[in-house]
Structures are given as structure tokens and as C-alpha cells.
Amino acid sequence: MAKRKHLVVVHIAQGELEASVIKSHLECEGIPAVLQYESVGRVFGLTVDGLGEIRILVPQELAERAKEVIKPRELGEAGDEAM
């Protein structure tokens, strides 16, 4: 994994399940990913006012590719709601 200073946020998830699914999807595509938790939310299990946010970070040079991998998933969710 690249040094932390070369990691960038490509997505902010609203819970551990969503973050884990996205991280796994990125890794299946060959993109290493790190989850950065907001500590208070994780300790108390809160997901309001940003306390449950989990940042998904990838190496800077793979950020655009990672966003493209995540993008179809986001569009699929929006399309599902329209049905």
C-alpha cells in the first residue's frame, strides 16, 4: 500500500457495511483501498451528523479509476429507487 500521504478520498460511506462492500469491490478490481473511520461514531455506533462516516481512500494515481469503478454502483442504486 502506498504511503498514507499519497492516499486520497474517493467516496464517503454512511456505514461500515457500505464501506466494506465498496472496499472489496475496489480490491477485486486491483485497486488497494483503506477505510478511515470517524472514531466516535465507530465507538458508539452512531451514524448521524457525519459521526458514522467512513472515508474510502486509494492511492492518488488510482483515484480516477476507483471513482469509475464506484460510479456504476451509485447509478445502479439510483436506478433501483426509480422502479
C-alpha positions as CSV (number, residue, x, y, z in Angstrom):
1,M,0.0,0.0,0.0
2,A,1.2,3.5,-0.8
3,K,2.3,5.8,1.9
4,R,-0.7,7.5,3.7
5,K,0.2,11.0,2.4
6,H,-0.4,9.8,-1.1
7,L,-3.9,8.5,-0.4
8,V,-7.0,10.4,-1.5
9,V,-10.7,10.1,-0.6
10,V,-12.8,8.7,-3.4
11,H,-16.0,8.1,-1.5
12,I,-17.6,8.7,1.9
13,A,-19.8,5.8,3.0
14,Q,-22.6,6.2,5.6
15,G,-21.8,3.0,7.5
16,E,-19.4,0.1,7.8
17,L,-21.4,-2.3,5.5
18,E,-21.4,0.1,2.6
19,A,-17.7,0.9,3.1
20,S,-16.7,-2.7,3.3
21,V,-18.7,-3.6,0.1
22,I,-17.1,-0.7,-1.8
23,K,-13.6,-1.6,-0.5
24,S,-14.0,-5.2,-1.5
25,H,-15.2,-4.2,-5.0
26,L,-12.2,-1.9,-5.5
27,E,-9.8,-4.6,-4.3
28,C,-11.4,-7.1,-6.7
29,E,-10.5,-4.6,-9.5
30,G,-6.9,-4.4,-8.3
31,I,-7.2,-1.1,-6.5
32,P,-5.9,-1.1,-2.9
33,A,-8.2,0.7,-0.5
34,V,-8.1,1.9,3.1
35,L,-11.0,2.7,5.3
36,Q,-10.7,5.8,7.6
37,Y,-13.3,5.8,10.4
38,E,-14.6,8.7,12.4
39,S,-13.7,7.3,15.8
40,V,-16.6,8.5,17.9
41,G,-19.2,7.1,15.5
42,R,-17.5,3.7,15.5
43,V,-17.2,3.5,19.3
44,F,-20.8,4.5,19.9
45,G,-22.3,3.1,16.7
46,L,-23.7,6.4,15.7
47,T,-24.5,7.3,12.1
48,V,-25.9,10.9,12.4
49,D,-24.3,14.3,11.6
50,G,-21.3,12.6,10.0
51,L,-20.4,10.5,13.0
52,G,-20.8,7.3,11.1
53,E,-18.9,8.4,8.0
54,I,-16.2,6.2,6.7
55,R,-13.8,7.6,4.1
56,I,-12.6,5.3,1.4
57,L,-9.0,6.1,0.4
58,V,-7.0,4.9,-2.5
59,P,-3.5,5.7,-3.9
60,Q,-3.7,9.1,-5.7
61,E,-2.6,7.7,-9.1
62,L,-5.6,5.2,-9.0
63,A,-8.2,7.7,-7.8
64,E,-9.9,8.3,-11.1
65,R,-10.1,4.6,-11.9
66,A,-11.5,4.0,-8.4
67,K,-14.2,6.6,-9.0
68,E,-15.2,4.9,-12.3
69,V,-15.4,1.5,-10.5
70,I,-17.7,3.0,-7.8
71,K,-19.8,5.1,-10.2
72,P,-21.8,2.3,-11.8
73,R,-22.7,1.1,-8.3
74,E,-24.0,4.5,-7.4
75,L,-26.0,4.8,-10.6
76,G,-27.5,1.3,-10.1
77,E,-28.7,2.3,-6.7
78,A,-30.4,5.4,-8.0
79,G,-32.0,3.4,-10.8
80,D,-33.3,0.9,-8.4
81,E,-35.1,3.6,-6.4
82,A,-36.9,4.8,-9.5
83,M,-38.6,1.4,-10.1
